[in-house]
Amino acid sequence: MPIKLPSDLPAYSVLQKEGVMVMSDDRAARQDIRPLRIGLLNLMPKKIQTENQFARLIGATPLQIELSLIRMTNHHSKTAAASHMKNFYRPFKAVQESGEKFDGFIVTGAPIEHLPYEDVDYWEELKTVLDWTQTNVHSTFGVCWGGMAMLKYFHDIEKHMLSDKAFGCFRHKVLQSSSQYLRGFSDSCVIPVSRWTEIRQTEIDRAEGLVTLLASEEVGPCLVQDEAHRAIYIFNHFEYDSDTLKQEYDRDVEAGGAIHLPVDYFPQNDPCQPPRNLWRSHAHLLYGNWINEIYQTTPFDINEIGT
């Protein structure tokens, strides 16, 4: 939540430059409060696990959040119970036809990074979703494959296959310490990574209007702001539970595939020991900052979004 200070108080400009959330008396007097509407387009196979992960992060603020669960219209989950999908999810087409608007919208990752975008069976509908966000969503958050797909659609930036899976906990450096999304961050932080593809910084640099906020020397750019599309993209997994990488490791070992231990995850690199969670606090900071930025900038009349 922002702190209200007189705009001519010296602390106002000092804190603002440091990235602390401040609000002037005039702005506070004009501000109305209502629940924020957040949509979650869940493309992950483990629907309930993903719901829990994102709900935990966006719900850890004093603000009231209305979370709407959304699925692709003609793509049906093979892993989630049909009753769960029927009771809690709506197809995007129904959301679109209703004319609904959202303060925030999350597009999750999906385990399809080996496929060209055009070969994904819901790619055409996802392009429709991304167009729709420009008129019906105040701020969009693309996560892992979801963020890569948004970069492809809006900026024609391709993902590139890695020779080995980027897998583990990697230290990332804060590149834009004054960013509203990085308030409260240390100079560096640890983030879980699990992907076979990468986005290259050289291609981000060539695109207009993209700013990299977090990056790693080992696994490249991580968090990118796209102000023109009112979006941020993250290619790694702040939302992961403590044991998510362990679940992936155990699954791959069980399948007999070639897999290395996740980097800097198990104590003493011993998979028999409980993994350490080194990212939880920064995860809450990032998603809390996103929610608070929405709260400060979204119209009180939700119908004014996109106008």
Buried (B, 14 or more C-beta within 10 A) or exposed (E): EBEBBEEEEEEBEEBBEEBBBBBBEEEEEEEEEBEBBBBBBBBBEBBBBBBEBBBBBBBBBEBEBEBBBBBBBEBEBEEBEEEBBEEBBBBBEEBBEEEBBBBBBBBBBBBBBEEEBEEBEBBEBBBBBBEBBBEBBBBBBBBBBBBBBBBBBBBEBBBEEBEEBBBBBBBBEBBBBEBBBBBBBEEEBBBBBBBBBBBBBEBBEEBEEBBBBBBBEEBBBBBBBBEEBBBBBBBBBBBBBBEBBBEBBEEBEEEEEEBEBBBBBBEEEEBEEEBEBBBBEBBBBBBBBBBBBBBBEBBEEBEEBBE
